[in-house]
């Protein structure tokens, strides 16, 4: 699969445009050399170019694009509030719930709720933790979002 190519966290629909970017305008490149799945799309990794000035290194972006401020993994972020006022824009989160620091006593249960994503597909719930004896554990379960 072709990689997802981004400049300043914006997907570039024509990766050949990257060749016109001056190396002097680039702060750094971040590369994920693993397959990346987003909804029904599969990418052969991610190439993310970060410009020095946050100006897309002078690249022209498609006029049909929209900007979405991603705020995932921020403990102060209330996702419901972020997206309720944007009903005309699709929900593009790749992390729909993040709750660090949960402490559950043996024999007790905890319930958490979240708003499911708009994109149909199979999603995973991954719970990772440490037992009181110091053992690491991971639990994975799945749910489906249909149209």
Secondary structure, 3 states (H helix, E strand, C coil): CCCEEEECCEECCCHHHHHHCCHHHEEEEEEECCCEEECCEEECCEEEEEECCCCHHHCCCCCCCCCCCCCCCCCCCCHHHHHHCCCCCCCCCCCCCCCCCCCCCCCCCCCCCCCCCCCCEEEEEEEEEECCCCCEEEEEEEEEECC
